[in-house]
Amino acid sequence: MKNFKNIDEIFELQNEFFNSQVTKNIDFRIKQLDTLKTAIEEYEIRIIEAINMDFDKCEFEAYETEVGIILSEIKHVRNKIKKWASPQKVKTPLTNPGAKTYIYKQPYGVCLIMSPWNYPFYLCISPLIGAIIGGNCAIIKPSELSLNTSKVIKEMIEKYFDKKYIAVIEGEIEENKYLLSKNFDYIFFTGSPAVGKIVMESASRNLTPCTLELGGKSPCIVDKNCDLDLSAKKIVWGKILNGGQTCIAPDYIIAHKDIKNHLIESIKKYIVSFYGEDPMKSKDYASVINERHFNRILNLINHEKVVYGGKNDKNTLKIEPTILDNINLDDDVMKDEIFGPLIPVLEFQTIEDIVKIVDANKNPLALYLFTKDKIFEEDILNRISFGGGCVNDTIMHISNHNAPFGGIGNSGIGSYHGKRSFDAFTHEKTVLKASLIDIPFKYPPYTKKGLDLLKKSFEIL
């Protein structure tokens, strides 16, 4: 049995520091955000090198999806903290004459942030921004699978922040379980639905509020009425980004039967255009995180249905982008989130076909639709439940700091990014400030006249 004395010590220190009220100061929050930005800029090269060691991921993609987007978010929120944290006055009904009502934004306290391996820096630091601007302390538990990036995060945080305010705990399942046994004030988890259920069960023991950012099989619907070539280009980019290991990657394609074959040929063309005739040798093509996931992805391939790709290299943990045609819901590749460079293609004739396919893995984290038909577009967006997505693009909805990002049902609970990150890490506390005007009829003994006045007051609210 491991000794978790270090975790206990940090947890107690953070509770003491939060109770000192220092983190609630707006200037303190802004200063810490500036410190985080300075830290990231100093460690930028180290971060990108570590991501490359974990994924064989190129510098451009690492900066685009991990570092640049974080620096952009810090810039977006920095000058808005004071406004967001200020008490908000709202209207007060006539049942409280002369009273004023305010919503106060209250930090939760000591927060646990559990991040995944697929975007090990971005998905660790983005929720940390929310914890900072919300006025909280935070214990970060990065993934043990992306070991090199986790070590750099720990080194960076320990250099720039006191552990009584922000701390990083490395480790594996035992550390995760012990952390979840602690009575945190808030938990922010990013990962699989299976582990998300464990986190939520643990949180329920202490009635701890939590945000769960999960995953799911995100459909990519391609209508016959679309720019087919551009659609294929955007699908390949979104699917193969990070070697397919993206929670909002287009997991599978539902193509109209009239254009399905043409779409497949266009997808082949852009795989070669982006990554060459042998993608596994491309410097721009990321590897699978480890051998277990490498083998898991290979087991999803039905070689009788492969129309492109299928090769792999165990030494580099790379699997060629692989298109699978004539797929149905009974195939293994359709039973769980792929999280790899496999592209299953299903077909549809009517919108009912699409709804049936998506309902087999309902409430996906993302949905992508390629069409020029506005009526078809609105029908899909209104009928299908999903976390968020794009029309005529993939992935890019995550880049807008003005809009929330999150799932629904099996793909998550709650949302964050920009203002929503502040909202996620604060509780809205309603306070009514009464006047000296009092209403006699609200007190016992109640009368018929008082009841008539009460009814009239509700009628004019």
ZAZA-751538 format. One record per residue (C-alpha): residue number from 1; z negated, x negated, y negated. Coordinates in nm, 3 decimals, decimal comma, padded with zeros to 5 digits, always signed. Layout:
BEGIN
+-----+---------+---------+---------+
| num |       w |       u |       v |
+-----+---------+---------+---------+
| NUM |       Z |       X |       Y |
...
+-----+---------+---------+---------+
//
This chain:
BEGIN
+-----+---------+---------+---------+
| num |       w |       u |       v |
+-----+---------+---------+---------+
|   1 | +00,000 | +00,000 | +00,000 |
|   2 | +00,105 | -00,140 | -00,337 |
|   3 | -00,140 | -00,189 | -00,621 |
|   4 | -00,039 | +00,021 | -00,920 |
|   5 | -00,310 | -00,103 | -01,154 |
|   6 | -00,043 | -00,214 | -01,404 |
|   7 | +00,096 | +00,139 | -01,427 |
|   8 | -00,251 | +00,286 | -01,476 |
|   9 | -00,324 | +00,035 | -01,753 |
|  10 | +00,001 | +00,107 | -01,940 |
|  11 | -00,047 | +00,482 | -01,903 |
|  12 | -00,396 | +00,465 | -02,053 |
|  13 | -00,285 | +00,233 | -02,334 |
|  14 | -00,003 | +00,468 | -02,428 |
|  15 | -00,231 | +00,770 | -02,431 |
|  16 | -00,470 | +00,585 | -02,662 |
|  17 | -00,188 | +00,474 | -02,890 |
|  18 | -00,037 | +00,821 | -02,911 |
|  19 | -00,379 | +00,966 | -02,995 |
|  20 | -00,403 | +00,719 | -03,284 |
|  21 | -00,136 | +00,937 | -03,457 |
|  22 | +00,074 | +00,629 | -03,549 |
|  23 | +00,388 | +00,745 | -03,366 |
|  24 | +00,397 | +01,069 | -03,564 |
|  25 | +00,463 | +00,883 | -03,888 |
|  26 | +00,829 | +00,925 | -03,988 |
|  27 | +00,864 | +00,576 | -04,136 |
|  28 | +00,723 | +00,435 | -03,810 |
|  29 | +00,988 | +00,621 | -03,609 |
|  30 | +01,270 | +00,495 | -03,831 |
|  31 | +01,139 | +00,140 | -03,808 |
|  32 | +01,127 | +00,159 | -03,428 |
|  33 | +01,482 | +00,291 | -03,420 |
|  34 | +01,593 | -00,002 | -03,636 |
|  35 | +01,408 | -00,237 | -03,400 |
|  36 | +01,592 | -00,087 | -03,103 |
|  37 | +01,925 | -00,139 | -03,277 |
|  38 | +01,837 | -00,503 | -03,351 |
|  39 | +01,734 | -00,555 | -02,989 |
|  40 | +02,059 | -00,412 | -02,853 |
|  41 | +02,270 | -00,621 | -03,089 |
|  42 | +02,085 | -00,939 | -02,984 |
|  43 | +02,114 | -00,854 | -02,612 |
|  44 | +02,468 | -00,713 | -02,622 |
|  45 | +02,627 | -01,001 | -02,432 |
|  46 | +02,344 | -01,009 | -02,178 |
|  47 | +02,371 | -00,634 | -02,124 |
|  48 | +02,746 | -00,648 | -02,065 |
|  49 | +02,709 | -00,946 | -01,831 |
|  50 | +02,442 | -00,762 | -01,631 |
|  51 | +02,658 | -00,449 | -01,601 |
|  52 | +02,943 | -00,670 | -01,482 |
|  53 | +02,716 | -00,824 | -01,219 |
|  54 | +02,615 | -00,478 | -01,097 |
|  55 | +02,961 | -00,317 | -01,099 |
|  56 | +03,222 | -00,584 | -01,167 |
|  57 | +03,285 | -00,375 | -01,479 |
|  58 | +03,506 | -00,514 | -01,755 |
|  59 | +03,374 | -00,586 | -02,105 |
|  60 | +03,580 | -00,314 | -02,273 |
|  61 | +03,456 | -00,038 | -02,044 |
|  62 | +03,097 | -00,165 | -02,052 |
|  63 | +03,090 | -00,168 | -02,432 |
|  64 | +03,270 | +00,167 | -02,459 |
|  65 | +03,050 | +00,360 | -02,218 |
|  66 | +02,715 | +00,180 | -02,242 |
|  67 | +02,658 | -00,016 | -02,564 |
|  68 | +02,889 | +00,120 | -02,834 |
|  69 | +02,800 | +00,483 | -02,772 |
|  70 | +02,428 | +00,399 | -02,802 |
|  71 | +02,470 | +00,213 | -03,132 |
|  72 | +02,673 | +00,509 | -03,257 |
|  73 | +02,397 | +00,753 | -03,161 |
|  74 | +02,129 | +00,544 | -03,336 |
|  75 | +02,337 | +00,547 | -03,653 |
|  76 | +02,390 | +00,923 | -03,622 |
|  77 | +02,021 | +01,015 | -03,590 |
|  78 | +01,854 | +00,753 | -03,810 |
|  79 | +01,884 | +00,922 | -04,147 |
|  80 | +01,824 | +01,271 | -04,011 |
|  81 | +01,478 | +01,217 | -03,859 |
|  82 | +01,287 | +01,315 | -04,174 |
|  83 | +01,474 | +01,643 | -04,209 |
|  84 | +01,444 | +01,730 | -03,840 |
|  85 | +01,071 | +01,652 | -03,829 |
|  86 | +00,980 | +01,850 | -04,142 |
|  87 | +00,814 | +02,191 | -04,098 |
|  88 | +01,076 | +02,466 | -04,109 |
|  89 | +00,996 | +02,783 | -04,302 |
|  90 | +01,116 | +03,108 | -04,144 |
|  91 | +01,103 | +03,471 | -04,256 |
|  92 | +00,782 | +03,665 | -04,200 |
|  93 | +00,790 | +04,042 | -04,124 |
|  94 | +00,626 | +04,300 | -04,349 |
|  95 | +00,351 | +04,350 | -04,090 |
|  96 | +00,205 | +04,031 | -04,243 |
|  97 | +00,224 | +04,095 | -04,618 |
|  98 | +00,208 | +03,781 | -04,826 |
|  99 | +00,198 | +03,554 | -04,520 |
| 100 | +00,428 | +03,255 | -04,463 |
| 101 | +00,550 | +03,126 | -04,126 |
| 102 | +00,644 | +02,769 | -04,040 |
| 103 | +00,774 | +02,592 | -03,730 |
| 104 | +00,612 | +02,251 | -03,684 |
| 105 | +00,783 | +01,989 | -03,465 |
| 106 | +00,514 | +01,843 | -03,241 |
| 107 | +00,571 | +01,533 | -03,023 |
| 108 | +00,482 | +01,583 | -02,658 |
| 109 | +00,291 | +01,256 | -02,619 |
| 110 | +00,343 | +01,005 | -02,337 |
| 111 | +00,684 | +01,059 | -02,178 |
| 112 | +00,836 | +00,935 | -01,852 |
| 113 | +01,208 | +00,851 | -01,861 |
| 114 | +01,368 | +00,802 | -01,518 |
| 115 | +01,726 | +00,675 | -01,539 |
| 116 | +02,004 | +00,637 | -01,279 |
| 117 | +02,220 | +00,345 | -01,171 |
| 118 | +02,571 | +00,460 | -01,260 |
| 119 | +02,541 | +00,402 | -01,636 |
| 120 | +02,221 | +00,198 | -01,619 |
| 121 | +02,193 | +00,106 | -01,987 |
| 122 | +02,330 | +00,415 | -02,160 |
| 123 | +02,143 | +00,671 | -01,950 |
| 124 | +01,821 | +00,476 | -01,998 |
| 125 | +01,838 | +00,415 | -02,372 |
| 126 | +01,990 | +00,745 | -02,487 |
| 127 | +01,684 | +00,951 | -02,386 |
| 128 | +01,462 | +00,673 | -02,525 |
| 129 | +01,620 | +00,740 | -02,866 |
| 130 | +01,505 | +01,100 | -02,829 |
| 131 | +01,152 | +00,992 | -02,741 |
| 132 | +01,137 | +00,761 | -03,044 |
| 133 | +01,269 | +01,006 | -03,300 |
| 134 | +01,047 | +01,278 | -03,155 |
| 135 | +00,737 | +01,065 | -03,218 |
| 136 | +00,639 | +00,993 | -02,858 |
| 137 | +00,540 | +00,697 | -02,643 |
| 138 | +00,756 | +00,624 | -02,339 |
| 139 | +00,741 | +00,465 | -01,996 |
| 140 | +01,089 | +00,388 | -01,866 |
| 141 | +01,172 | +00,365 | -01,497 |
| 142 | +01,526 | +00,226 | -01,456 |
| 143 | +01,710 | +00,240 | -01,124 |
| 144 | +01,643 | -00,027 | -00,866 |
| 145 | +02,009 | -00,016 | -00,755 |
| 146 | +02,147 | -00,157 | -01,081 |
| 147 | +01,900 | -00,443 | -01,057 |
| 148 | +02,061 | -00,686 | -01,303 |
| 149 | +02,084 | -00,432 | -01,583 |
| 150 | +01,730 | -00,311 | -01,518 |
| 151 | +01,596 | -00,666 | -01,556 |
| 152 | +01,772 | -00,712 | -01,890 |
| 153 | +01,640 | -00,376 | -02,015 |
| 154 | +01,287 | -00,477 | -01,920 |
| 155 | +01,319 | -00,817 | -02,088 |
| 156 | +01,464 | -00,662 | -02,405 |
| 157 | +01,202 | -00,389 | -02,435 |
| 158 | +00,912 | -00,627 | -02,369 |
| 159 | +01,039 | -00,868 | -02,634 |
| 160 | +01,069 | -00,606 | -02,907 |
| 161 | +00,808 | -00,341 | -02,826 |
| 162 | +00,440 | -00,338 | -02,736 |
| 163 | +00,377 | -00,185 | -02,394 |
| 164 | +00,125 | +00,053 | -02,551 |
| 165 | +00,428 | +00,218 | -02,717 |
| 166 | +00,730 | +00,158 | -02,490 |
| 167 | +00,712 | -00,001 | -02,146 |
| 168 | +00,947 | -00,058 | -01,853 |
| 169 | +00,832 | -00,026 | -01,492 |
| 170 | +01,061 | -00,173 | -01,227 |
| 171 | +01,036 | -00,087 | -00,860 |
| 172 | +01,162 | +00,144 | -00,588 |
| 173 | +01,061 | +00,474 | -00,427 |
| 174 | +00,689 | +00,396 | -00,415 |
| 175 | +00,681 | +00,326 | -00,790 |
| 176 | +00,875 | +00,646 | -00,855 |
| 177 | +00,630 | +00,851 | -00,651 |
| 178 | +00,328 | +00,698 | -00,819 |
| 179 | +00,469 | +00,751 | -01,166 |
| 180 | +00,538 | +01,115 | -01,083 |
| 181 | +00,178 | +01,157 | -00,972 |
| 182 | +00,056 | +01,072 | -01,325 |
| 183 | -00,010 | +01,349 | -01,573 |
| 184 | +00,269 | +01,276 | -01,824 |
| 185 | +00,323 | +01,501 | -02,122 |
| 186 | +00,700 | +01,514 | -02,065 |
| 187 | +00,947 | +01,395 | -01,801 |
| 188 | +01,314 | +01,320 | -01,862 |
| 189 | +01,509 | +01,261 | -01,541 |
| 190 | +01,875 | +01,177 | -01,485 |
| 191 | +02,005 | +01,164 | -01,128 |
| 192 | +02,107 | +01,372 | -00,830 |
| 193 | +02,016 | +01,738 | -00,776 |
| 194 | +01,829 | +01,642 | -00,457 |
| 195 | +01,597 | +01,401 | -00,639 |
| 196 | +01,582 | +01,635 | -00,938 |
| 197 | +01,414 | +01,896 | -00,715 |
| 198 | +01,150 | +01,640 | -00,616 |
| 199 | +01,089 | +01,553 | -00,982 |
| 200 | +01,057 | +01,917 | -01,078 |
| 201 | +00,818 | +01,985 | -00,790 |
| 202 | +00,602 | +01,692 | -00,901 |
| 203 | +00,612 | +01,809 | -01,264 |
| 204 | +00,505 | +02,158 | -01,160 |
| 205 | +00,172 | +02,028 | -01,028 |
| 206 | +00,064 | +01,952 | -01,383 |
| 207 | +00,289 | +02,210 | -01,549 |
| 208 | +00,469 | +01,920 | -01,716 |
| 209 | +00,780 | +02,022 | -01,912 |
| 210 | +01,091 | +01,831 | -01,815 |
| 211 | +01,459 | +01,782 | -01,877 |
| 212 | +01,675 | +01,735 | -01,569 |
| 213 | +02,022 | +01,589 | -01,616 |
| 214 | +02,184 | +01,621 | -01,274 |
| 215 | +02,539 | +01,637 | -01,141 |
| 216 | +02,760 | +01,846 | -00,919 |
| 217 | +03,125 | +01,885 | -00,832 |
| 218 | +03,308 | +01,917 | -01,162 |
| 219 | +03,647 | +02,090 | -01,125 |
| 220 | +03,965 | +01,991 | -01,305 |
| 221 | +04,200 | +02,289 | -01,337 |
| 222 | +04,565 | +02,218 | -01,410 |
| 223 | +04,775 | +02,518 | -01,510 |
| 224 | +05,153 | +02,527 | -01,467 |
| 225 | +05,176 | +02,577 | -01,842 |
| 226 | +05,054 | +02,236 | -01,964 |
| 227 | +05,176 | +01,891 | -02,069 |
| 228 | +05,182 | +01,763 | -01,712 |
| 229 | +05,239 | +01,395 | -01,786 |
| 230 | +04,962 | +01,373 | -02,048 |
| 231 | +04,731 | +01,576 | -01,826 |
| 232 | +04,778 | +01,330 | -01,538 |
| 233 | +04,711 | +01,038 | -01,771 |
| 234 | +04,382 | +01,184 | -01,893 |
| 235 | +04,273 | +01,288 | -01,544 |
| 236 | +04,325 | +00,938 | -01,403 |
| 237 | +04,131 | +00,782 | -01,690 |
| 238 | +03,839 | +01,024 | -01,657 |
| 239 | +03,829 | +01,008 | -01,278 |
| 240 | +03,858 | +00,631 | -01,227 |
| 241 | +03,634 | +00,533 | -01,520 |
| 242 | +03,342 | +00,328 | -01,383 |
| 243 | +03,505 | +00,335 | -01,039 |
| 244 | +03,463 | +00,714 | -01,025 |
| 245 | +03,085 | +00,682 | -01,051 |
| 246 | +03,042 | +00,919 | -01,346 |
| 247 | +02,834 | +01,236 | -01,328 |
| 248 | +03,090 | +01,422 | -01,540 |
| 249 | +03,400 | +01,277 | -01,370 |
| 250 | +03,660 | +01,534 | -01,265 |
| 251 | +03,540 | +01,558 | -00,904 |
| 252 | +03,841 | +01,747 | -00,767 |
| 253 | +04,164 | +01,899 | -00,893 |
| 254 | +04,270 | +02,262 | -00,867 |
| 255 | +04,643 | +02,259 | -00,948 |
| 256 | +04,881 | +02,551 | -00,975 |
| 257 | +05,100 | +02,554 | -00,664 |
| 258 | +05,421 | +02,536 | -00,869 |
| 259 | +05,332 | +02,201 | -01,028 |
| 260 | +05,096 | +02,044 | -00,774 |
| 261 | +05,345 | +01,798 | -00,625 |
| 262 | +05,473 | +01,694 | -00,966 |
| 263 | +05,114 | +01,640 | -01,082 |
| 264 | +05,037 | +01,419 | -00,781 |
| 265 | +05,339 | +01,202 | -00,857 |
| 266 | +05,229 | +01,169 | -01,220 |
| 267 | +04,878 | +01,073 | -01,111 |
| 268 | +05,022 | +00,802 | -00,886 |
| 269 | +05,227 | +00,673 | -01,178 |
| 270 | +04,923 | +00,637 | -01,404 |
| 271 | +04,708 | +00,473 | -01,139 |
| 272 | +04,972 | +00,200 | -01,116 |
| 273 | +05,017 | +00,193 | -01,494 |
| 274 | +04,644 | +00,143 | -01,554 |
| 275 | +04,545 | -00,076 | -01,260 |
| 276 | +04,865 | -00,222 | -01,114 |
| 277 | +05,016 | -00,202 | -00,766 |
| 278 | +04,691 | -00,333 | -00,617 |
| 279 | +04,409 | -00,170 | -00,817 |
| 280 | +04,140 | -00,352 | -00,620 |
| 281 | +04,253 | -00,676 | -00,786 |
| 282 | +04,246 | -00,530 | -01,136 |
| 283 | +03,989 | -00,677 | -01,374 |
| 284 | +03,958 | -00,330 | -01,529 |
| 285 | +03,861 | -00,153 | -01,204 |
| 286 | +03,489 | -00,129 | -01,125 |
| 287 | +03,335 | -00,169 | -00,781 |
| 288 | +03,106 | +00,068 | -00,593 |
| 289 | +02,738 | +00,003 | -00,664 |
| 290 | +02,636 | -00,100 | -00,309 |
| 291 | +02,736 | -00,100 | +00,057 |
| 292 | +02,558 | +00,227 | +00,137 |
| 293 | +02,756 | +00,418 | -00,124 |
| 294 | +03,072 | +00,228 | -00,027 |
| 295 | +03,036 | +00,351 | +00,333 |
| 296 | +02,942 | +00,701 | +00,219 |
| 297 | +03,263 | +00,732 | +00,017 |
| 298 | +03,478 | +00,594 | +00,299 |
| 299 | +03,335 | +00,859 | +00,535 |
| 300 | +03,469 | +01,130 | +00,304 |
| 301 | +03,830 | +01,020 | +00,351 |
| 302 | +04,042 | +01,222 | +00,594 |
| 303 | +04,327 | +00,976 | +00,644 |
| 304 | +04,560 | +01,254 | +00,764 |
| 305 | +04,545 | +01,397 | +00,413 |
| 306 | +04,585 | +01,072 | +00,217 |
| 307 | +04,904 | +01,072 | +00,009 |
| 308 | +04,817 | +00,764 | -00,195 |
| 309 | +04,572 | +00,477 | -00,160 |
| 310 | +04,306 | +00,463 | +00,107 |
| 311 | +04,260 | +00,088 | +00,128 |
| 312 | +03,926 | -00,082 | +00,070 |
| 313 | +03,762 | -00,424 | +00,050 |
| 314 | +03,407 | -00,450 | +00,181 |
| 315 | +03,363 | -00,796 | +00,028 |
| 316 | +03,417 | -00,668 | -00,326 |
| 317 | +03,292 | -00,312 | -00,258 |
| 318 | +03,612 | -00,170 | -00,401 |
| 319 | +03,797 | +00,135 | -00,272 |
| 320 | +04,151 | +00,199 | -00,386 |
| 321 | +04,201 | +00,517 | -00,592 |
| 322 | +04,284 | +00,764 | -00,318 |
| 323 | +04,466 | +01,097 | -00,353 |
| 324 | +04,396 | +01,358 | -00,084 |
| 325 | +04,636 | +01,655 | -00,062 |
| 326 | +04,618 | +01,994 | +00,113 |
| 327 | +04,241 | +01,993 | +00,079 |
| 328 | +04,031 | +02,303 | +00,149 |
| 329 | +03,665 | +02,390 | +00,108 |
| 330 | +03,585 | +02,294 | +00,468 |
| 331 | +03,679 | +01,929 | +00,416 |
| 332 | +03,390 | +01,680 | +00,394 |
| 333 | +03,510 | +01,563 | +00,053 |
| 334 | +03,439 | +01,914 | -00,085 |
| 335 | +03,082 | +01,947 | +00,042 |
| 336 | +02,905 | +01,723 | -00,206 |
| 337 | +02,965 | +01,529 | -00,527 |
| 338 | +03,205 | +01,241 | -00,449 |
| 339 | +03,084 | +00,983 | -00,701 |
| 340 | +03,374 | +00,755 | -00,620 |
| 341 | +03,750 | +00,705 | -00,668 |
| 342 | +03,870 | +00,984 | -00,437 |
| 343 | +04,096 | +01,253 | -00,586 |
| 344 | +04,108 | +01,571 | -00,370 |
| 345 | +04,378 | +01,817 | -00,473 |
| 346 | +04,353 | +02,190 | -00,405 |
| 347 | +04,597 | +02,454 | -00,525 |
| 348 | +04,578 | +02,798 | -00,680 |
| 349 | +04,806 | +03,091 | -00,759 |
| 350 | +04,567 | +03,327 | -00,936 |
| 351 | +04,249 | +03,290 | -01,139 |
| 352 | +04,064 | +03,454 | -00,850 |
| 353 | +04,157 | +03,154 | -00,634 |
| 354 | +03,998 | +02,922 | -00,894 |
| 355 | +03,679 | +03,126 | -00,920 |
| 356 | +03,638 | +03,129 | -00,542 |
| 357 | +03,678 | +02,749 | -00,520 |
| 358 | +03,437 | +02,674 | -00,805 |
| 359 | +03,180 | +02,925 | -00,676 |
| 360 | +03,151 | +02,721 | -00,356 |
| 361 | +02,985 | +02,453 | -00,572 |
| 362 | +02,873 | +02,671 | -00,861 |
| 363 | +02,731 | +02,562 | -01,198 |
| 364 | +02,906 | +02,223 | -01,218 |
| 365 | +02,794 | +01,979 | -01,486 |
| 366 | +03,146 | +01,967 | -01,632 |
| 367 | +03,473 | +02,158 | -01,617 |
| 368 | +03,813 | +02,038 | -01,734 |
| 369 | +04,107 | +02,264 | -01,803 |
| 370 | +04,463 | +02,164 | -01,881 |
| 371 | +04,671 | +02,449 | -02,019 |
| 372 | +04,869 | +02,573 | -02,318 |
| 373 | +04,796 | +02,937 | -02,230 |
| 374 | +04,519 | +03,058 | -02,466 |
| 375 | +04,455 | +03,377 | -02,267 |
| 376 | +04,417 | +03,178 | -01,944 |
| 377 | +04,194 | +02,930 | -02,128 |
| 378 | +03,957 | +03,199 | -02,258 |
| 379 | +03,946 | +03,369 | -01,919 |
| 380 | +03,838 | +03,046 | -01,747 |
| 381 | +03,583 | +02,955 | -02,015 |
| 382 | +03,427 | +03,303 | -02,009 |
| 383 | +03,423 | +03,358 | -01,633 |
| 384 | +03,301 | +03,023 | -01,501 |
| 385 | +02,952 | +02,884 | -01,560 |
| 386 | +02,933 | +02,509 | -01,627 |
| 387 | +02,737 | +02,258 | -01,834 |
| 388 | +03,012 | +02,151 | -02,073 |
| 389 | +03,365 | +02,018 | -02,066 |
| 390 | +03,705 | +01,982 | -02,226 |
| 391 | +04,031 | +02,167 | -02,267 |
| 392 | +04,324 | +01,927 | -02,231 |
| 393 | +04,102 | +01,621 | -02,192 |
| 394 | +03,829 | +01,475 | -01,971 |
| 395 | +03,489 | +01,314 | -02,039 |
| 396 | +03,520 | +01,313 | -02,420 |
| 397 | +03,287 | +01,605 | -02,490 |
| 398 | +02,998 | +01,366 | -02,421 |
| 399 | +03,097 | +01,155 | -02,724 |
| 400 | +03,012 | +01,419 | -02,986 |
| 401 | +02,655 | +01,361 | -03,111 |
| 402 | +02,665 | +01,697 | -03,292 |
| 403 | +02,685 | +01,895 | -02,968 |
| 404 | +02,438 | +01,933 | -02,680 |
| 405 | +02,497 | +01,776 | -02,340 |
| 406 | +02,333 | +01,920 | -02,030 |
| 407 | +02,379 | +02,117 | -01,713 |
| 408 | +02,293 | +02,462 | -01,584 |
| 409 | +02,132 | +02,558 | -01,256 |
| 410 | +02,206 | +02,297 | -00,991 |
| 411 | +02,355 | +02,061 | -01,253 |
| 412 | +02,046 | +02,045 | -01,471 |
| 413 | +01,788 | +02,198 | -01,702 |
| 414 | +01,783 | +02,131 | -02,075 |
| 415 | +02,012 | +01,928 | -02,298 |
| 416 | +02,010 | +01,627 | -02,530 |
| 417 | +02,219 | +01,402 | -02,763 |
| 418 | +02,177 | +01,382 | -03,139 |
| 419 | +01,962 | +01,666 | -03,276 |
| 420 | +01,921 | +01,804 | -02,924 |
| 421 | +01,751 | +01,479 | -02,820 |
| 422 | +01,497 | +01,535 | -03,098 |
| 423 | +01,454 | +01,894 | -02,982 |
| 424 | +01,413 | +01,787 | -02,619 |
| 425 | +01,124 | +01,553 | -02,700 |
| 426 | +00,937 | +01,785 | -02,938 |
| 427 | +00,758 | +02,116 | -02,906 |
| 428 | +00,823 | +02,384 | -03,169 |
| 429 | +00,481 | +02,502 | -03,285 |
| 430 | +00,478 | +02,827 | -03,483 |
| 431 | +00,210 | +02,857 | -03,752 |
| 432 | +00,152 | +03,170 | -03,960 |
| 433 | -00,036 | +03,109 | -04,285 |
| 434 | -00,193 | +03,439 | -04,382 |
| 435 | -00,254 | +03,563 | -04,736 |
| 436 | -00,568 | +03,741 | -04,862 |
| 437 | -00,388 | +04,075 | -04,830 |
| 438 | -00,525 | +04,266 | -04,532 |
| 439 | -00,400 | +04,580 | -04,354 |
| 440 | -00,693 | +04,815 | -04,282 |
| 441 | -00,511 | +05,040 | -04,032 |
| 442 | -00,463 | +04,759 | -03,778 |
| 443 | -00,836 | +04,760 | -03,697 |
| 444 | -01,029 | +05,008 | -03,477 |
| 445 | -01,119 | +05,285 | -03,487 |
| 446 | -00,748 | +05,380 | -03,483 |
| 447 | -00,627 | +05,695 | -03,658 |
| 448 | -00,321 | +05,921 | -03,652 |
| 449 | -00,241 | +05,814 | -04,007 |
| 450 | -00,264 | +05,451 | -03,904 |
| 451 | -00,026 | +05,511 | -03,612 |
| 452 | +00,228 | +05,675 | -03,844 |
| 453 | +00,209 | +05,374 | -04,079 |
| 454 | +00,246 | +05,138 | -03,783 |
| 455 | +00,562 | +05,317 | -03,665 |
| 456 | +00,712 | +05,308 | -04,013 |
| 457 | +00,637 | +04,935 | -04,045 |
| 458 | +00,822 | +04,862 | -03,720 |
| 459 | +01,119 | +05,076 | -03,833 |
| 460 | +01,177 | +04,860 | -04,143 |
| 461 | +01,138 | +04,521 | -03,979 |
+-----+---------+---------+---------+
//
